[in-house]
Amino acid sequence: MTVVVREETVEVQGASLHLRLSGPESGPTVLLLHGGRFSSQTWHDLGTLDHLAAAGLNVVAIDLPGFGASTAGDADAETFLVALIEALSLHRPVVVSPSMSGRFAFPLMISAPELVAGWVPVAPVGVAGSAARLPADLPALIVWGDADAVIPIEQAEVLAAALPLAERLTLAGASHPAYLDEPEAFHHALIGFCHRVGSAP
């Protein structure tokens, strides 16, 4: 299967956002966020866009406001993802949120969980202040590297306690951006989770 990655720009909350899109629009949607040192280019370089698209998923990777090729605008982390999902007419995406992007994802999961099919937090920031407010029935795949020196794996236990239905993927020897160290295991688990909980439009 030949995978085509399309690049687009959309305006949300005054920010000009750069997007990378791939996969069939008829498939379950996956929204890929990124950590503070990265952008949507990371998912392209890692092959994530290709792997997910080849598995029949509709993939949307964004440069968050002020990162990559996106401008900062007046984006508000508390409401940004709700506005983005509306602007792109995304049908209940699975949201993948590594590290820094937790500050965008936690508000969405707490205030509007009905907008998503599931959540894949990858050692996200904000666990201590937000985990207790998460809906207990939120489908999730909690991903962590057991050699994470930035956000200790003990935080994964806190998140798992708040999400009793969550699946866990602990990557042995992996660092904070665990998907970079173990991409094959990460992609396999992510694709499986998306097909289990995702819903096509």
Protein Blocks (a to p, Z undefined) as FASTA:
>chain_A
ZZddddddddeehiacddddedjfkbccddddddfkbcfklmmmnommmmmmmnopacdd
dddehiajbcfkjadfklmmmmmmmmnopahiadddehjlmmmmmmmmmmmmmlpgbdcd
ehighklmmmmmpcfklccdddddfkbckbgcklmmmmmmmmmmbccdddehiafklmlm
mmmlmmmmmmmmmmmmmccZZ
